[in-house]
Amino acid sequence: MLHFIQHDKWEGKTISMRIIAELPHPDFKISILNMNNKFIIKIEQGALEQTYKIAEADLLDGVNSVFELMDEAFLKTVLARFHEMRKDFKETYNRYNY
C-alpha cells in the first residue's frame, strides 16, 4: 500500500489527499485515494482520466468495498468509455485542423 499526503489550501481549508492503493491492470492505471471522507477511484489511460467519488459512509467495508466495486463488468465499461472519450476528442481536434 502506498501512502502519500498532499496539502493544498482551498478557501482557507487544508485539504489532504492520500493514495491508499494502486491496482494493477493491463489497460490502465487505477489509483484509490482518500480525501474529505470520500474514496476516489481514479482511472487513467494515457492523457485521459475517469474519476468516481464514493462517500465512506456509503460503503460497509471501507476500502475493501471499493475493491469489490472494481469488478470485471465495471472495468469493461470503463475501457469502452475510454475508447469513446478518445474518439470524441480526436473528432473535435480534427475539426480545427490540429
N, CA, C and O atoms as a DFTB+ gen file, in Angstrom:
392 C
 N C O
     1  1       0.845      -1.175       0.000
     2  2       0.000       0.000       0.000
     3  2       0.894       1.244       0.000
     4  3       1.852       1.330       0.769
     5  1       0.578       2.185      -0.853
     6  2       1.366       3.401      -0.992
     7  2       0.664       4.538      -0.268
     8  3      -0.542       4.725      -0.434
     9  1       1.392       5.293       0.525
    10  2       0.819       6.423       1.249
    11  2       1.461       7.714       0.766
    12  3       2.686       7.802       0.680
    13  1       0.665       8.694       0.459
    14  2       1.158       9.988       0.023
    15  2       0.194      11.032       0.533
    16  3      -1.016      10.883       0.362
    17  1       0.684      12.068       1.146
    18  2      -0.184      13.132       1.640
    19  2       0.143      14.410       0.899
    20  3       1.301      14.823       0.834
    21  1      -0.855      15.021       0.352
    22  2      -0.702      16.286      -0.354
    23  2      -1.563      17.310       0.368
    24  3      -2.740      17.059       0.624
    25  1      -0.992      18.449       0.696
    26  2      -1.742      19.500       1.369
    27  2      -1.923      20.667       0.412
    28  3      -0.953      21.185      -0.139
    29  1      -3.144      21.066       0.222
    30  2      -3.471      22.235      -0.590
    31  2      -4.367      23.144       0.233
    32  3      -5.050      22.696       1.154
    33  1      -4.356      24.399      -0.101
    34  2      -5.254      25.358       0.553
    35  2      -6.385      25.692      -0.415
    36  3      -6.146      26.006      -1.581
    37  1      -7.595      25.621       0.073
    38  2      -8.763      25.975      -0.710
    39  2      -9.733      26.675       0.222
    40  3     -10.213      26.081       1.188
    41  1     -10.016      27.909      -0.059
    42  2     -10.892      28.730       0.784
    43  2     -10.466      28.658       2.249
    44  3     -11.305      28.563       3.145
    45  1      -9.155      28.705       2.482
    46  2      -8.644      28.729       3.844
    47  2      -8.593      27.381       4.537
    48  3      -8.152      27.302       5.683
    49  1      -9.034      26.312       3.872
    50  2      -9.025      24.985       4.479
    51  2      -7.887      24.160       3.887
    52  3      -7.590      24.254       2.696
    53  1      -7.266      23.363       4.724
    54  2      -6.234      22.452       4.249
    55  2      -6.903      21.166       3.795
    56  3      -7.702      20.567       4.515
    57  1      -6.559      20.762       2.592
    58  2      -7.130      19.552       2.011
    59  2      -6.022      18.507       1.931
    60  3      -4.970      18.759       1.344
    61  1      -6.255      17.340       2.515
    62  2      -5.288      16.251       2.459
    63  2      -5.833      15.134       1.587
    64  3      -6.977      14.709       1.743
    65  1      -5.004      14.667       0.672
    66  2      -5.382      13.558      -0.187
    67  2      -4.335      12.468      -0.016
    68  3      -3.133      12.726      -0.067
    69  1      -4.809      11.259       0.185
    70  2      -3.912      10.126       0.390
    71  2      -4.152       9.082      -0.676
    72  3      -5.297       8.704      -0.924
    73  1      -3.099       8.610      -1.310
    74  2      -3.217       7.456      -2.194
    75  2      -3.137       6.232      -1.294
    76  3      -2.123       6.010      -0.632
    77  1      -4.203       5.436      -1.268
    78  2      -4.206       4.284      -0.368
    79  2      -3.972       2.968      -1.103
    80  3      -3.654       1.957      -0.476
    81  1      -4.128       2.973      -2.433
    82  2      -3.839       1.752      -3.195
    83  2      -3.681       2.082      -4.672
    84  3      -4.280       3.024      -5.190
    85  1      -2.866       1.288      -5.322
    86  2      -2.768       1.315      -6.774
    87  2      -2.958      -0.121      -7.238
    88  3      -2.242      -1.028      -6.813
    89  1      -3.933      -0.311      -8.113
    90  2      -4.281      -1.655      -8.549
    91  2      -3.698      -1.940      -9.931
    92  3      -3.817      -1.108     -10.830
    93  1      -3.082      -3.081     -10.110
    94  2      -2.538      -3.421     -11.424
    95  2      -3.655      -3.740     -12.412
    96  3      -4.638      -4.395     -12.065
    97  1      -3.493      -3.271     -13.638
    98  2      -4.435      -3.576     -14.710
    99  2      -3.678      -3.412     -16.025
   100  3      -2.892      -2.474     -16.161
   101  1      -3.891      -4.296     -16.995
   102  2      -3.132      -4.215     -18.244
   103  2      -3.501      -3.025     -19.139
   104  3      -2.694      -2.614     -19.972
   105  1      -4.699      -2.471     -18.982
   106  2      -5.164      -1.416     -19.885
   107  2      -5.083      -0.003     -19.324
   108  3      -5.063       0.955     -20.097
   109  1      -5.035       0.156     -18.011
   110  2      -4.988       1.493     -17.429
   111  2      -4.422       1.466     -16.016
   112  3      -4.255       0.407     -15.412
   113  1      -4.132       2.652     -15.510
   114  2      -3.638       2.814     -14.147
   115  2      -4.843       3.103     -13.250
   116  3      -5.651       3.982     -13.549
   117  1      -4.956       2.365     -12.160
   118  2      -6.057       2.549     -11.213
   119  2      -5.471       2.950      -9.867
   120  3      -4.636       2.237      -9.309
   121  1      -5.909       4.098      -9.343
   122  2      -5.488       4.562      -8.022
   123  2      -6.725       4.754      -7.161
   124  3      -7.747       5.257      -7.627
   125  1      -6.625       4.352      -5.902
   126  2      -7.686       4.593      -4.923
   127  2      -7.133       5.632      -3.956
   128  3      -6.087       5.432      -3.340
   129  1      -7.856       6.750      -3.833
   130  2      -7.428       7.833      -2.958
   131  2      -8.487       8.060      -1.886
   132  3      -9.631       7.621      -2.008
   133  1      -8.077       8.753      -0.841
   134  2      -8.996       9.112       0.229
   135  2      -8.852      10.603       0.501
   136  3      -7.746      11.101       0.709
   137  1      -9.990      11.318       0.498
   138  2      -9.980      12.756       0.757
   139  2     -11.362      13.174       1.257
   140  3     -12.381      12.793       0.682
   141  1     -11.382      13.948       2.315
   142  2     -12.626      14.512       2.846
   143  2     -13.729      13.467       3.028
   144  3     -14.860      13.674       2.587
   145  1     -13.405      12.358       3.671
   146  2     -14.360      11.287       3.953
   147  2     -14.956      10.673       2.695
   148  3     -16.087      10.187       2.706
   149  1     -14.186      10.699       1.611
   150  2     -14.615      10.071       0.359
   151  2     -13.483       9.224      -0.182
   152  3     -12.306       9.550      -0.033
   153  1     -13.871       8.125      -0.817
   154  2     -12.924       7.357      -1.602
   155  2     -13.033       7.871      -3.025
   156  3     -14.132       8.116      -3.522
   157  1     -11.905       8.032      -3.672
   158  2     -11.861       8.489      -5.055
   159  2     -11.178       7.394      -5.866
   160  3     -10.050       6.997      -5.577
   161  1     -11.886       6.915      -6.886
   162  2     -11.321       5.936      -7.808
   163  2     -10.872       6.720      -9.029
   164  3     -11.690       7.318      -9.727
   165  1      -9.575       6.715      -9.283
   166  2      -9.002       7.459     -10.407
   167  2      -8.435       6.436     -11.387
   168  3      -7.554       5.647     -11.047
   169  1      -8.967       6.468     -12.620
   170  2      -8.544       5.517     -13.641
   171  2      -7.987       6.318     -14.807
   172  3      -8.664       7.188     -15.356
   173  1      -6.748       6.017     -15.180
   174  2      -6.062       6.775     -16.226
   175  2      -5.650       5.869     -17.372
   176  3      -5.236       4.727     -17.173
   177  1      -5.774       6.408     -18.577
   178  2      -5.270       5.738     -19.770
   179  2      -4.681       6.818     -20.668
   180  3      -5.418       7.576     -21.299
   181  1      -3.368       6.889     -20.724
   182  2      -2.713       7.940     -21.497
   183  2      -3.092       9.307     -20.950
   184  3      -2.962       9.559     -19.752
   185  1      -3.563      10.193     -21.828
   186  2      -3.938      11.559     -21.435
   187  2      -5.370      11.645     -20.905
   188  3      -5.820      12.726     -20.527
   189  1      -6.083      10.534     -20.873
   190  2      -7.480      10.538     -20.434
   191  2      -7.608      10.017     -19.005
   192  3      -6.791       9.223     -18.539
   193  1      -8.657      10.485     -18.322
   194  2      -8.863      10.103     -16.928
   195  2     -10.355      10.033     -16.627
   196  3     -11.138      10.865     -17.088
   197  1     -10.735       9.022     -15.844
   198  2     -12.090       8.920     -15.302
   199  2     -11.966       8.894     -13.783
   200  3     -11.091       8.226     -13.231
   201  1     -12.852       9.628     -13.116
   202  2     -12.808       9.714     -11.663
   203  2     -14.201       9.446     -11.089
   204  3     -15.198       9.973     -11.583
   205  1     -14.253       8.634     -10.058
   206  2     -15.500       8.299      -9.379
   207  2     -15.309       8.557      -7.888
   208  3     -14.295       8.159      -7.315
   209  1     -16.280       9.220      -7.255
   210  2     -16.197       9.532      -5.825
   211  2     -17.321       8.807      -5.085
   212  3     -18.466       8.768      -5.535
   213  1     -16.956       8.233      -3.932
   214  2     -17.903       7.480      -3.119
   215  2     -17.706       7.883      -1.666
   216  3     -16.589       7.828      -1.152
   217  1     -18.770       8.281      -1.009
   218  2     -18.688       8.638       0.408
   219  2     -18.347       7.392       1.234
   220  3     -18.903       6.316       1.015
   221  1     -17.431       7.560       2.178
   222  2     -17.068       6.447       3.065
   223  2     -18.296       5.869       3.749
   224  3     -18.386       4.657       3.945
   225  1     -19.234       6.722       4.109
   226  2     -20.435       6.288       4.831
   227  2     -21.331       5.385       3.980
   228  3     -22.166       4.660       4.520
   229  1     -21.166       5.424       2.661
   230  2     -21.999       4.610       1.767
   231  2     -21.462       3.198       1.574
   232  3     -22.093       2.382       0.902
   233  1     -20.307       2.904       2.156
   234  2     -19.687       1.590       1.996
   235  2     -19.608       0.874       3.335
   236  3     -19.281       1.478       4.357
   237  1     -19.907      -0.405       3.319
   238  2     -19.933      -1.178       4.564
   239  2     -18.553      -1.600       5.051
   240  3     -18.325      -1.708       6.256
   241  1     -17.630      -1.840       4.119
   242  2     -16.341      -2.420       4.500
   243  2     -15.166      -1.557       4.042
   244  3     -14.124      -2.087       3.654
   245  1     -15.323      -0.243       4.085
   246  2     -14.236       0.669       3.763
   247  2     -13.626       0.431       2.396
   248  3     -14.337       0.203       1.417
   249  1     -12.306       0.485       2.334
   250  2     -11.618       0.353       1.049
   251  2     -11.838      -1.027       0.430
   252  3     -11.772      -1.163      -0.791
   253  1     -12.095      -2.040       1.235
   254  2     -12.396      -3.366       0.683
   255  2     -13.650      -3.330      -0.177
   256  3     -13.738      -4.051      -1.170
   257  1     -14.613      -2.506       0.189
   258  2     -15.816      -2.342      -0.628
   259  2     -15.486      -1.681      -1.958
   260  3     -16.091      -2.001      -2.981
   261  1     -14.524      -0.758      -1.945
   262  2     -14.092      -0.117      -3.190
   263  2     -13.489      -1.169      -4.113
   264  3     -13.787      -1.190      -5.307
   265  1     -12.644      -2.041      -3.569
   266  2     -12.048      -3.108      -4.376
   267  2     -13.134      -3.996      -4.978
   268  3     -13.035      -4.422      -6.129
   269  1     -14.159      -4.266      -4.196
   270  2     -15.259      -5.110      -4.661
   271  2     -15.997      -4.456      -5.835
   272  3     -16.424      -5.142      -6.763
   273  1     -16.143      -3.133      -5.787
   274  2     -16.831      -2.421      -6.871
   275  2     -16.060      -2.483      -8.193
   276  3     -16.647      -2.332      -9.264
   277  1     -14.766      -2.700      -8.115
   278  2     -13.919      -2.703      -9.309
   279  2     -13.953      -4.066      -9.999
   280  3     -12.909      -4.646     -10.296
   281  1     -15.150      -4.565     -10.248
   282  2     -15.267      -5.889     -10.854
   283  2     -15.053      -5.823     -12.374
   284  3     -14.943      -4.743     -12.955
   285  1     -14.999      -6.989     -12.990
   286  2     -14.696      -7.083     -14.419
   287  2     -15.745      -6.367     -15.276
   288  3     -15.389      -5.738     -16.273
   289  1     -17.011      -6.446     -14.914
   290  2     -18.062      -5.769     -15.684
   291  2     -17.870      -4.252     -15.664
   292  3     -17.994      -3.593     -16.696
   293  1     -17.567      -3.702     -14.483
   294  2     -17.342      -2.263     -14.376
   295  2     -16.133      -1.845     -15.200
   296  3     -16.200      -0.870     -15.948
   297  1     -15.028      -2.573     -15.071
   298  2     -13.807      -2.205     -15.782
   299  2     -13.972      -2.339     -17.294
   300  3     -13.316      -1.628     -18.056
   301  1     -14.831      -3.232     -17.724
   302  2     -15.128      -3.367     -19.153
   303  2     -15.825      -2.105     -19.667
   304  3     -15.516      -1.636     -20.762
   305  1     -16.761      -1.550     -18.889
   306  2     -17.438      -0.311     -19.299
   307  2     -16.480       0.877     -19.239
   308  3     -16.583       1.797     -20.051
   309  1     -15.561       0.864     -18.296
   310  2     -14.547       1.927     -18.209
   311  2     -13.702       1.926     -19.479
   312  3     -13.443       2.982     -20.056
   313  1     -13.276       0.754     -19.910
   314  2     -12.466       0.652     -21.124
   315  2     -13.251       1.146     -22.345
   316  3     -12.702       1.866     -23.178
   317  1     -14.511       0.773     -22.456
   318  2     -15.350       1.232     -23.574
   319  2     -15.497       2.753     -23.540
   320  3     -15.468       3.410     -24.581
   321  1     -15.655       3.304     -22.339
   322  2     -15.789       4.754     -22.197
   323  2     -14.505       5.469     -22.623
   324  3     -14.567       6.537     -23.232
   325  1     -13.341       4.887     -22.306
   326  2     -12.081       5.472     -22.756
   327  2     -12.024       5.509     -24.288
   328  3     -11.575       6.497     -24.870
   329  1     -12.478       4.438     -24.936
   330  2     -12.499       4.427     -26.398
   331  2     -13.385       5.547     -26.938
   332  3     -13.015       6.223     -27.898
   333  1     -14.549       5.745     -26.326
   334  2     -15.468       6.823     -26.738
   335  2     -14.856       8.200     -26.477
   336  3     -14.952       9.097     -27.315
   337  1     -14.236       8.359     -25.329
   338  2     -13.602       9.647     -24.996
   339  2     -12.514       9.988     -26.009
   340  3     -12.413      11.126     -26.470
   341  1     -11.701       8.991     -26.350
   342  2     -10.617       9.218     -27.305
   343  2     -11.184       9.581     -28.680
   344  3     -10.685      10.491     -29.344
   345  1     -12.229       8.864     -29.102
   346  2     -12.883       9.145     -30.382
   347  2     -13.461      10.551     -30.401
   348  3     -13.269      11.286     -31.370
   349  1     -14.165      10.934     -29.342
   350  2     -14.763      12.269     -29.258
   351  2     -13.705      13.360     -29.324
   352  3     -13.871      14.351     -30.034
   353  1     -12.621      13.178     -28.586
   354  2     -11.584      14.205     -28.567
   355  2     -10.879      14.297     -29.914
   356  3     -10.573      15.390     -30.390
   357  1     -10.624      13.140     -30.527
   358  2      -9.972      13.129     -31.843
   359  2     -10.835      13.850     -32.874
   360  3     -10.311      14.589     -33.708
   361  1     -12.148      13.646     -32.828
   362  2     -13.053      14.313     -33.765
   363  2     -13.023      15.832     -33.583
   364  3     -12.934      16.566     -34.567
   365  1     -13.094      16.306     -32.354
   366  2     -13.072      17.751     -32.129
   367  2     -11.707      18.338     -32.483
   368  3     -11.621      19.442     -33.023
   369  1     -10.654      17.604     -32.180
   370  2      -9.293      18.048     -32.511
   371  2      -9.142      18.203     -34.024
   372  3      -8.581      19.189     -34.503
   373  1      -9.647      17.222     -34.769
   374  2      -9.541      17.256     -36.230
   375  2     -10.407      18.334     -36.877
   376  3     -10.071      18.825     -37.954
   377  1     -11.506      18.707     -36.243
   378  2     -12.352      19.781     -36.790
   379  2     -11.595      21.096     -36.898
   380  3     -11.924      21.940     -37.732
   381  1     -10.597      21.269     -36.067
   382  2      -9.840      22.520     -36.045
   383  2      -8.450      22.358     -36.664
   384  3      -7.562      23.182     -36.445
   385  1      -8.274      21.282     -37.442
   386  2      -7.060      21.042     -38.223
   387  2      -5.772      21.013     -37.400
   388  3      -4.735      21.487     -37.865
   389  1      -5.821      20.480     -36.220
   390  2      -4.602      20.336     -35.413
   391  2      -3.920      19.036     -35.728
   392  3      -2.876      18.730     -35.152
